Amino acid sequence: MTNRLLNVDPLWNWDFLHVDEFGQPILDKNGGMWITLTVLGVTRKGYGDATGKQGANAVKEMIGDAIRNAGMRFGIALELWHKGSF
């Protein structure tokens, strides 16, 4: 995903959609979080979770999941999400 994003827009970025007063991500009632992903000036939302994980590994997994989820909304790496033949 990162390679594809860099190939399209070396300046792509993401940010937490909701943060607390310390800039830390706010998790929803399901333990996941929303991000925004901006590519070529277009911003889309994505959701990530880390079911069953805790701590720093959970946050890293949530971020990666959210980037993949938001990337899908740009049509990036759809084969990562497709359950059957692609």
C-alpha positions in Angstrom: 0.0 0.0 0.0 2.7 2.5 0.9 4.6 1.8 -2.3 1.5 2.4 -4.3 0.7 5.6 -2.5 4.3 6.9 -2.9 4.2 6.1 -6.7 1.0 8.2 -7.1 1.8 11.0 -4.6 5.1 11.2 -2.7 3.4 13.8 -0.4 0.4 11.7 0.6 -0.4 11.8 4.3 -2.9 10.6 6.9 -4.1 11.9 10.2 -6.3 10.8 13.0 -9.9 12.0 12.5 -10.6 12.4 16.3 -8.0 13.2 18.9 -8.1 14.1 22.6 -6.6 17.2 24.1 -3.1 15.5 24.0 -3.3 14.7 20.3 -3.9 11.0 21.0 -6.4 9.1 18.9 -9.8 8.6 20.3 -11.1 5.1 19.9 -14.8 4.4 19.3 -16.9 2.0 21.3 -15.7 -0.9 19.2 -12.0 -0.2 19.9 -11.3 1.2 16.4 -10.5 4.6 15.1 -11.1 6.8 12.1 -8.4 8.5 10.0 -8.3 10.7 7.0 -6.0 9.8 4.1 -5.0 12.6 1.6 -3.7 11.7 -1.9 -3.2 14.3 -4.6 -5.2 16.8 -2.5 -8.2 14.5 -2.1 -9.1 13.4 1.4 -11.1 10.2 2.2 -11.9 8.6 5.6 -10.8 5.1 6.6 -11.5 2.9 9.7 -9.1 0.6 11.4 -9.2 -1.8 14.3 -7.0 -4.3 16.0 -9.3 -6.9 17.4 -7.8 -8.8 20.3 -4.6 -6.7 20.5 -3.5 -4.1 23.0 -0.8 -1.5 23.5 1.6 -0.2 20.8 1.1 -3.2 18.5 -2.7 -2.5 18.5 -2.2 1.1 17.6 0.2 0.2 14.7 -2.3 -2.4 13.4 -5.2 0.0 13.7 -3.2 2.7 11.7 -2.3 0.2 9.0 -5.8 -1.2 8.8 -7.2 2.3 8.5 -4.7 3.3 5.8 -5.7 0.2 3.8 -9.3 0.9 4.3 -9.1 4.5 3.2 -6.8 3.5 0.3 -9.6 1.2 -0.9 -11.8 4.2 -1.2 -9.3 5.5 -3.8 -9.3 2.1 -5.5 -5.8 1.2 -4.3 -5.0 -2.5 -3.7 -8.6 -3.7 -4.0 -7.3 -7.3 -4.1 -6.5 -6.9 -0.4 -10.2 -6.7 0.3 -11.8 -8.9 -2.3 -12.9 -12.2 -0.8 -13.1 -14.2 -4.0 -11.4 -14.2 -7.4 -10.3 -10.8 -8.5 
